[in-house]
Amino acid sequence: MKRLLLVFCLAVSANAITGCHRVDMPGMSYVAPDGWIREDPTSDHRMIQYRLRGETKEAGDARLVVYYFGEAGTGDVEANIDRWARQFRQPDGRPSLEVARVERREANGLVVHTIAMEGTYTAMTETGEHLNRPNRSIHAAVVYTDAGPYYFKVVGPTETVRNWDASYEALLASFQPIPVPVKSDEDASEGSVEEPTQ
């Protein structure tokens, strides 16, 4: 069934709106699962953004955001995993990294590092305030490509995130590498990337 789904998905650019489409980006492509609603990114740091609907209004929606910061990325895998873990607080006071499910996998030749956990979401907003949202979950992945790393991050109510688990796993399995032309020495010497907050 998954293979048939991928065969009949349309190959489109990163301007696809929603549904089952293959989205091409520098260095990689992926299939946006059916039911994921494309939104305008709400931050300059967000490359692509989707809304994952909750089963009820009370359950609430989740969001998946794709970040890209150039070839340099935002630090090594451990730094990103640690940053995401520190955005959550556990009810028993343990560090979230102790309860997080961290994995390394491959998807059609791409190396993918993932983290998943539940707890109270306490990430800092752009205004410098910390959120305090209990019963939240995160699924996040760092995907290494020839164009640099991409960061896929799902955050939302635990019930909603769990309802979309199968779609998220299908997303990871759909990753495909796209070769990137080798840059000239002049291109490679252009400015460095500032490390923003995810």
C-alpha angles and dihedrals in degrees: 000000000000091000091051090048091054093046094055096042113106120246105231140152126266088275092078111130107210147318131052105343135139107237118205122209131165106290099004150027134210140185116250103219121239112269096030108125117218114225136183107265111257094211137043089237092059115090098182132004134192134186117222108201123229117232089244136019088247092054092056133212130282127215132220115202128187115209127192125179102174131266094315095057120188106297133299127316095265092053092052094044090049092048092052092046091052089057088071133066122205122222092233093049096247119141108267091231088068092061099033120112105230121182142169117214141157128236115194091324097320118117111230126187115195139189130189131179147141133227141093112331109228104165118151117253125223088261091060096254123128120234121230107200116151125203094035131142136201133205111182136168138189111210119194116213138164087261093053133269126323122204120214114190130180118188128169147103109331094237092053095045090051091051089058096044094108092050091049092051089049088052092055092047090051095061112123128182120239116199115242120213113249112258123233120245089256092055092046092055094061121115126305126249120255113227110241130187119269 
